[in-house]
Amino acid sequence: MRKSYRRIIEWVVVLVILLSCGGILWWPYKDAEVKPWEQGKDVPESPPAEDRRVYNPHHFSIVAPPRWRCDITPPEADANDPYPTMLLRPKTTFARRCASIYIETQDKVPSVLAEYRKTEFQGQPACFKIETGPGTFDDPPGFHYSLYFERSSRWYHMGYVGLLHQEELPPMVQQYLDTFRVEESPQQKDGL
């Protein structure tokens, strides 16, 4: 009898320890804004869909990959801000390094174009550059695609930064970059 009572106590102690460890490990996920199963992928797996198009109040837009968040600076149209930007990043449960797509506007011809190779983007002239970096034991490899192009008398700088070990932009990311467009401003719509 004494032996079985001791066995029951051992199992209760083991069960309490296991449940405590499980609770400690689950707690951050329970309160997380983005659940682990809702995180975005650094390289999107599904093609662009128009219902995920995000708009900058400075009259440009792009389709966001699934489960990516979009940060716009400034959040409202502001004539005093000369360089409005848009930053798209995968949603993550915890802060970590992840991929991003960025777009920023520039009023004049960028001075760095001599360092870039000529290409076409959406059937018009553009300049691009790819930079890669090897990974180390505590730092993943780096990949940076940078593209400059002009639309409606304004220069745009668009890019993709990823934790990839490759020499070319992933084709699915290119599909998302190709969804960029300049939107008509209210003055253009009214014919002003």
N, C-alpha and C positions, 0 to 999 in steps of 0.2 A: 504494500500500500504506500509506504513511504517513498519507494523508488518511483512509482507512477506519479505521485504528487510532485516530486522533484522534476520529473520529465515535463510535466505540464507547465511548471514555472519557467523552465528553460525555453520552451516554445513560446510562451508569452513574452519573455524578454527579447528573444530573437525577433518576434513579430513587431514589437514596439520599436526596436532599433531599425528594422526595415521600413516601417511606415514613417518613422521620423526622417530617415535619409530620403525617402521618396518625396515627402513633403518639402524638405529643404531644397531638393533639386527641382521640384515642380513650381515652387512659389514664384520665382521670377517670370515664368511663362504665364502663370495665372494672371498677373497684373500687367503683363506686357501689352503695349498698344497694338503691336503687330504680332499675331500668333505665329509660331514656327511654320505652320502649314500655309500661311498667307504671305510669306516672303517672296520678293521678286528675284528673278534670275539675273546674273550679271550679263549674260548673253541671252536675249529673249529667245524663246522656243517657238512662239506662234507669230504669224505675220501680222502686220499692222491692221487695225480696224478703226474706221472713222469715228466710232462712238467713244474712242479714247483720246480724241484730239484735244489738246490743251492750248489755250490762247494766252498770249501776252497782250496787255493793254496797249502796247506800242505797235500793234498791228502785224504780228507774225504768229505762226502757230506750227505745231508738230504733233504727230500722233505719239502718245506715250506707250511704252511697252506695258503688258499686263503686270499689275502689282508694283508699279513704280510710282513714286510721288514726284510732284512738280513744285519747285520753289521759284517764285517770280520776284525780281527786284527791279524797280519798285513794284509793290503789289497793285498799284493803281497808276493810270497814266499820269506822268509827271514831266512837264516840259523842261524842268530844271535838271532832270537826271539825263545826262548826255549818253549814257551807256546802259540801257535796259538789258537785263539778262534773264535767262531761263535755265534752270538746272534741274535735270531729271535724274533720280537715283532709285535703285531698287528699295522697296520697303524691307526693313530688317527688324528683327526682334531686339537685338543688342547692337550698340554702336560698333561698327567694324569698317574696315576699308572695303569699298565695293566700287563697282563700275559707275560711270556717270556719262550723261550726254549733256553738253552745255551749248548754249547759243548766246552770243552777245553782239550788240550792234556797235558800229563805229561810223563816225561821220566822214572820215577822210580815208584815203588809201593807206592801208597798213604799211609801215616801213619795213617789215620783215619779209615781204613777198619775194625778195631776191633769194631767200633761203628755201623757198618752196618750189615744188615741181608743178608744171601746168597740167591741167586736166579739164574735164567737163563735168559739171554738176547740173542735173536737170536740163541738159542740152545747151548750157551756157558756159562761158569760160570761168574757170576757178583755179585755185592753187591749193595744193595739199602737201602735207608732210607727215611721215610716220616716224615715231621715235619709240625704241624699245629698250628695256633694261633687264638684265638678268636678275633672277631671284637669288636670295641668300638664305641661310638657314632660318632666319626669322622674318624675312621680308619677301613677299611673293613677287614674281616677275611683273614688270610694268609694260604697258602698251598705251601709246598716246597717238591718236589720229587727229590731225588738225586741218581744217578746211576754211579757206577764205573765198568769198564770192560776193558779187554785187547784185542787188535787186532794187529797183525803184530808186536809184541814185543814193543808195545807202549800202555800206559794207557790212557784211555779217561774218562772224567768226564762229564756226560750229565745230564741235569735236566730240570724240568718244575717248574716255579713259577707262582702261580695263586692267584686270589682274591676269593677263594672258601671256603665254609664251608663244607668240606667233609673229609673223612678219606682215600680215595683211589684215585689213578690217574684216571681221566676220560678215558673211553675206546677209545674215538676218539683221545685223545692226545697220548695214548699208540700206536695207529696205526701210528702216525707221527714219534714217537721216533723209532719205528721198521724199518723205512726206512733208518736209518743210514747205511752208508757203507764206507769202506776204499777203496779209488780209487788207481789204479796202478800208481806208479810214472813213469816218462819216463825211468828211469834206469831199473825198473822192466820189462817194456814192451820190452826193448832192450836186456833183459837177462843179464844185468850187475850186 
